[in-house]
Amino acid sequence: MPTSWKFLLVLLLALVASPARGGDGPVLEQVPQRWQGVFSALAPQADSKPSTPPLYQTSLTPTFFTPLIHSSRLRDLAPETDQSRTQGLLSSTTWLSGVFVTETEVAQSLGGTGWLQSGIPGDSPNNVSQRMFRLGLTGTNGSIRYGALYRSAELAFLNGPDQALREVWGEWKNGSTTVRSAFGQQWNNVAGDANRSRLEQTYGRVGLAWKRPIWPEISLTYAHNSLNSVLEPLSIAPQRSLSHSLEGGLAYAGTGWNARLVSSYILGHDLLRGGAETTARTQMFTAAFRPWNTLIISPTLGFRKEIQNWSGIQITCPSASIALQYRQSQQLLISALGNYAGTRSSDGLIDTEQMGGKGILSWKLQRSETWTTLIAFEAGYNHMITRTTPSTDSEDISGLIRIVLAAS
């Protein structure tokens, strides 16, 4: 057959097949199997080189935050529509094919008592004191990462209220060694209210981490922190302090478990007392054990001892907690938490203990086509002991049955 007839036959088949395409796919997917080989042979071949990434790419993502409610008492609970929460929008842009990433986030607090105290509920979205603004920059150059961060949250914002932060950081990684550093400033009283004090904190830290397969992870961090008060009202005492801290960590992970031990030493100077020194030592041990796929046990032990060198007073703070989570099946979950914390001073002016626990039995009923039903039984216990003022002791035993209906 002459070449011109072959071309006309292919063109005719393409015109017959094109109405069935409808813009949903290539022509090869719409024609019979026996003709696909003809089209593949006669159609121009696509370039096999990978496409070049775009110079910049932007995405918009809604953000939400709802704090966890640890109390089981009915008086602390509220309907979900009235609970405090935040709602915002995050814009992320990637520049120069991933060399730089910038983020911009704005958020607003909704619900809760602050929502009602700000004025008329309908006018609350326009209340500036419930807003947050954040800017972020992250850059990558080979084994080096760096960035900058700015965040400002007003007085009535739910998450980290009345706090502003600006920071620059860097990270260098070479094999099993990682070096991190950060320098920044943080302050409160963002609105600059002259009736309230503003505490400005300037900090810097440098950390070294070393990790190799099979070996434990070792980390060492040095940090310094200076605290100064400005906008000082007459009724509030000023503050001037400087502290240095050194922290070492050892972490190891095995089959079905992981553990971490952190020890730190802090040396503080009260500049308003002629540089009076305070030293503190802390130890913290955390672990997680998974003897079976359905069971997780997480204990935590902590101890802090502070010595005021200028007065000789010692303050000790032991703490311990354990969490257990057992999932018997996809429908049944059992979790429990117990904790203890104490604070004692050598002069007897401070002597408190707090202990408590909580247990939850959650059962998911058979799902239907429309609804999923969840029933949870919760029980809690809290006991606060103040030996210096026994009249302020408190004990609370609570229980709650929760029924949740969710659309499938």
C-alpha positions in Angstrom: 0.0 0.0 0.0 1.4 3.5 -0.9 2.5 5.7 2.0 -0.1 8.3 1.2 -2.9 5.7 1.6 -1.5 4.6 5.0 -1.5 8.2 6.2 -5.1 8.8 5.1 -6.2 5.6 6.8 -4.5 6.6 10.1 -6.1 10.0 9.9 -9.5 8.6 9.3 -9.2 6.3 12.3 -8.1 9.2 14.5 -11.2 11.2 13.4 -13.5 8.3 14.1 -12.0 7.7 17.6 -11.7 11.3 18.7 -15.4 11.8 19.7 -15.2 9.0 22.2 -12.2 10.7 23.9 -14.1 13.5 25.6 -10.9 15.1 26.9 -10.4 12.4 29.5 -7.3 10.6 28.2 -5.1 10.0 25.2 -6.4 8.7 21.9 -4.6 5.4 22.4 -6.8 4.5 25.3 -10.0 4.9 23.2 -9.2 3.0 20.0 -9.3 -0.8 19.7 -6.3 -2.8 20.9 -5.2 -3.9 17.4 -4.7 -0.3 16.3 -2.6 0.9 19.2 0.5 -0.5 17.7 0.0 1.5 14.5 -0.5 4.7 16.5 2.5 4.1 18.6 4.7 3.5 15.6 3.5 6.6 13.6 2.9 9.1 16.4 5.9 11.4 17.4 7.8 10.0 20.4 7.8 12.1 23.6 11.0 13.4 25.0 12.4 10.8 27.4 14.3 13.5 29.5 12.7 14.2 32.9 10.7 17.4 33.1 12.3 20.4 34.8 10.8 21.2 38.3 9.0 24.5 38.4 10.9 27.6 39.7 8.2 28.2 42.3 5.1 26.4 43.5 2.5 27.6 46.0 -0.1 25.7 48.1 -2.8 26.8 50.5 -3.8 24.7 53.5 -6.4 25.3 56.2 -5.1 24.9 59.8 -6.9 23.8 62.9 -6.0 23.4 66.6 -8.1 22.1 69.5 -6.4 21.6 72.9 -6.8 18.2 74.7 -9.1 18.2 77.7 -7.4 16.2 80.5 -10.2 16.6 83.1 -13.1 14.2 83.3 -15.3 16.4 85.5 -18.6 17.4 83.9 -18.2 21.0 84.9 -15.0 21.3 82.8 -16.7 19.9 79.7 -18.5 21.9 77.0 -20.3 21.1 73.8 -17.9 20.7 70.9 -19.3 23.8 69.2 -18.4 25.9 72.3 -14.9 24.6 72.9 -11.9 26.8 72.4 -10.1 26.2 69.1 -8.1 28.0 66.4 -8.7 28.2 62.7 -6.4 29.6 60.1 -4.8 29.4 56.7 -1.2 28.4 55.8 0.5 29.5 52.5 3.6 27.6 51.5 5.8 28.5 48.5 8.7 26.5 47.1 11.3 28.7 45.2 14.1 27.8 42.8 13.1 24.1 42.5 13.2 23.5 46.3 16.2 25.6 47.3 14.0 27.9 49.5 10.6 27.3 51.2 8.6 30.2 52.6 5.6 29.9 54.9 2.9 32.4 55.9 0.2 31.5 58.4 -2.6 33.6 59.9 -5.0 32.1 62.5 -7.9 33.2 64.7 -9.2 31.9 68.0 -12.8 30.7 68.2 -15.1 29.6 71.0 -14.4 29.4 74.8 -14.8 32.1 77.4 -12.3 34.4 75.7 -14.6 34.4 72.7 -17.5 35.7 74.7 -15.5 38.1 76.9 -14.2 39.9 73.9 -17.6 41.4 73.2 -20.5 40.4 71.1 -20.0 36.9 69.7 -20.8 38.0 66.2 -18.1 40.7 66.4 -15.4 38.4 67.8 -13.8 37.4 64.4 -12.7 41.1 64.1 -11.0 41.1 67.5 -7.3 41.7 66.9 -6.4 40.3 70.3 -7.4 36.7 69.2 -5.1 36.6 66.1 -1.7 35.0 65.3 0.7 35.7 62.5 3.7 33.6 61.5 6.4 33.8 58.8 9.0 31.1 58.1 11.9 30.6 55.7 13.9 27.4 55.2 16.8 27.0 52.8 18.9 24.0 51.7 22.4 24.0 50.3 24.0 20.6 50.1 24.5 19.3 53.7 23.6 22.7 55.2 20.1 23.8 56.2 19.2 27.2 57.6 16.1 29.3 58.2 14.4 32.1 60.0 11.2 32.3 61.9 8.9 35.1 63.2 5.7 34.6 65.1 3.4 37.0 67.0 0.3 35.9 68.9 -2.0 38.4 70.6 -3.3 38.3 74.2 -6.4 36.2 73.6 -5.0 33.7 71.1 -5.5 30.1 72.3 -2.1 28.5 71.5 0.9 30.4 73.0 -0.9 33.6 73.7 0.7 37.0 74.2 4.1 35.8 72.9 6.3 37.0 70.0 9.4 35.2 68.7 12.1 35.9 66.1 14.8 33.3 65.5 17.5 32.3 63.0 18.9 28.8 62.9 21.3 26.6 61.0 22.1 22.9 60.7 25.1 21.0 59.2 25.1 17.3 58.7 28.0 15.1 57.6 27.5 11.4 57.9 26.7 10.4 61.5 27.5 13.9 62.9 25.0 16.8 63.1 25.6 20.3 64.3 22.7 22.6 65.1 22.6 26.2 66.3 19.9 28.8 66.9 19.8 32.4 68.1 16.7 34.4 68.8 14.6 36.7 71.0 11.2 36.2 72.7 9.0 38.6 74.6 5.5 39.0 76.0 3.1 41.9 76.2 3.0 42.0 72.4 0.5 45.0 72.4 2.9 47.1 74.5 0.4 47.7 77.4 2.1 50.2 79.8 0.2 48.7 82.7 1.9 45.3 82.3 5.5 44.4 82.4 7.3 43.0 79.3 9.9 40.3 79.7 12.4 40.1 76.9 14.4 36.9 76.6 17.5 36.7 74.4 18.9 33.2 73.8 21.4 31.1 71.9 22.2 27.4 71.7 24.6 25.1 69.9 24.2 21.4 69.8 26.2 18.4 68.6 24.6 15.0 67.9 26.3 11.8 66.8 24.4 8.7 65.6 25.4 5.5 63.8 23.5 2.3 63.2 23.5 -0.1 66.1 25.2 2.5 68.3 23.3 4.7 70.8 22.7 8.3 69.9 24.8 10.9 71.8 23.9 14.6 72.0 25.5 17.6 73.7 23.9 21.1 73.9 25.1 24.4 75.3 22.7 27.3 75.7 22.7 30.8 77.2 19.7 32.9 78.2 19.3 36.5 79.4 16.1 37.9 80.8 15.3 41.6 81.1 12.1 43.3 82.0 11.0 46.5 80.2 7.8 48.6 80.4 8.0 48.2 84.2 4.9 49.4 86.1 5.5 50.7 89.6 3.6 47.7 91.2 5.7 45.0 89.5 9.3 44.2 90.5 11.9 44.3 87.7 13.8 41.3 86.6 17.4 40.9 85.4 19.0 37.4 85.1 21.5 35.5 83.0 21.9 31.7 82.8 24.1 29.1 81.1 23.1 25.5 80.7 24.8 22.3 79.5 22.8 19.3 78.5 23.8 15.8 77.6 21.6 13.0 76.2 21.9 9.3 75.5 19.3 7.5 73.5 19.0 3.9 72.2 16.4 2.0 70.3 16.0 -1.7 70.1 13.5 -4.2 68.8 10.2 -3.3 70.4 11.6 -0.6 72.8 13.5 2.7 73.0 14.9 4.7 75.9 16.4 8.1 76.5 18.3 9.6 79.4 18.9 13.4 79.6 21.0 15.2 82.2 21.5 18.9 82.5 23.3 21.5 84.6 22.1 25.1 84.8 24.0 28.0 86.3 21.9 31.2 86.9 22.8 34.7 88.0 20.4 37.2 89.4 21.8 40.5 88.3 19.5 42.5 90.7 21.2 40.7 93.6 24.7 41.4 92.6 25.0 38.3 90.4 23.8 35.9 93.1 24.1 32.3 91.8 21.6 29.5 91.6 22.5 26.1 90.3 20.2 23.4 89.2 20.7 19.8 88.1 18.0 17.8 86.3 17.7 14.2 85.2 15.0 12.8 83.0 14.5 9.2 81.8 11.8 8.3 79.3 11.2 4.9 77.6 8.6 3.0 75.6 8.2 -0.7 75.5 6.1 -2.7 73.0 6.1 -6.4 74.2 3.3 -7.1 71.7 1.9 -5.2 68.8 -1.2 -4.4 70.8 0.5 -3.1 74.0 2.6 0.0 74.6 4.0 0.9 78.1 5.7 4.3 78.5 7.3 5.1 81.9 8.9 8.5 82.8 11.2 9.4 85.7 12.5 12.8 86.6 14.4 14.6 89.3 15.4 18.2 89.7 17.5 19.8 92.5 18.0 23.5 92.7 20.4 25.2 95.1 20.3 29.0 95.9 23.9 29.6 96.7 23.1 33.1 98.1 20.7 31.7 100.7 21.6 28.0 101.0 18.0 26.9 100.3 17.6 23.6 98.4 14.5 22.8 96.4 13.9 19.2 95.2 11.3 18.1 92.6 10.9 14.4 92.0 8.4 13.2 89.4 7.2 9.9 87.8 4.5 8.8 85.4 3.5 5.7 83.5 1.1 5.4 80.5 -0.4 2.2 79.2 -2.3 1.6 75.9 -3.8 -1.7 75.0 -5.7 -2.2 71.7 -7.5 -5.5 72.0 -9.0 -5.1 68.5 -10.1 -2.4 66.1 -13.2 -1.9 68.2 -11.8 -2.0 71.8 -9.1 0.3 73.2 -7.9 0.4 76.9 -5.6 3.2 78.1 -4.4 4.3 81.6 -2.2 7.0 83.0 -0.8 7.5 86.4 1.5 10.4 87.6 3.2 11.8 90.7 5.0 15.1 91.3 6.4 16.7 94.4 8.2 19.9 95.4 10.0 20.4 98.7 12.3 23.1 100.0 14.9 22.8 102.8 13.4 25.7 104.8 10.0 24.0 104.9 8.1 26.8 103.2 7.3 24.6 100.2 6.1 21.0 100.6 3.5 19.8 98.1 2.6 16.5 96.4 0.3 15.8 93.5 -0.8 12.4 92.4 -3.5 11.2 90.0 -4.6 8.8 87.4 -7.0 8.3 84.6 -8.4 5.2 82.8 -10.4 5.0 79.6 -12.3 2.1 78.0 -13.3 2.9 74.5 -15.5 0.7 72.5 -16.4 1.3 68.8 -19.7 -0.3 67.9 -20.5 -2.0 64.6 -20.4 0.6 61.8 -23.5 1.2 59.7 -23.7 2.8 56.3 -24.5 6.2 57.8 -23.1 6.3 61.4 -20.2 5.2 63.5 -21.0 4.9 67.2 -18.3 5.2 69.9 -18.9 4.6 73.6 -16.1 5.5 76.2 -16.0 5.0 79.9 -13.6 7.3 81.7 -12.6 7.4 85.4 -10.2 9.9 87.0 -8.6 10.6 90.3 -6.5 13.6 91.5 -5.1 14.4 94.9 -3.3 17.6 95.8 -1.5 17.7 99.2 -0.1 21.0 100.6 1.5 20.3 104.0 2.3 23.9 104.8 -1.4 24.8 104.4 -3.5 21.7 104.9 -6.7 23.6 104.4 -5.9 24.0 100.7 -5.7 20.2 100.1 -8.0 18.8 97.4 -9.2 15.4 96.2 -11.3 14.7 93.2 -12.8 11.5 91.9 -14.7 11.6 88.7 -16.4 9.4 86.1 -17.8 10.0 82.7 -19.7 8.1 80.0 -19.1 9.5 76.6 -21.2 8.6 73.5 -20.0 9.9 70.1 -21.9 9.6 66.9 -19.9 10.4 63.7 -20.9 10.2 60.1 -19.3 7.4 58.2 
